[in-house]
Amino acid sequence: MTEASASARGTELCAIIDVAAAPEDVWRFVTDVAALSRRSPQVLRTKVVPVPVRLGSWMFNVNRSGWRVWPTSARVVRYSPFEEFAFRMNENFTIWSFRLEAVEGGTRITHRRETPQGISAPVRAAIPVVFGGHEAFTATLLEGMAQTLEALKAEIESAAV
């Protein structure tokens, strides 16, 4: 899988890509959340406290979509070295994760947005007004997830050369 594939099932979103590097080598890139601004079209800045990131760390972000800019905060809720890294957004209750799986020739990275508690009412109400509706916002998020994984793959594979 040279390009990321992305899909939605209800409110849960998923993007997947394979990279030519072992999970142990991919892990440091996936958990370098300060670098998200280089990879994600939506993230302008991320600060993590404490550093390095670990279970319970706080993340403070500045995000953008077109002319819209907004802050968010998150807490790392899953952290299994070389396997999974996940953080829960305080504003909308979503959980964003990166899961690593060894595959022939490297690692499969699955980037997921989960909604185990649904999406907070204020954010659900804002999406139609601020982001053009749920369908358009979902499409933007899926595209951003795929772009993030493709940038991550390029960064990992160029570092391995």
Buried (B, 14 or more C-beta within 10 A) or exposed (E): EEEBEBEBEEBBBBBBBBBBBBBEBBBEBBBBBBBBBEBBBBBBEBEBEEEEBEEEBBBEBBBBBEEEEEEBBBBBBBBEEBBBBBBBBBBBBBBBBBBBBBEEEBBBBBBBBBBEEEBBEEBEEBBEEBBBEEEEBBBBBBBBBBBBBBBBBEBBEEEEE
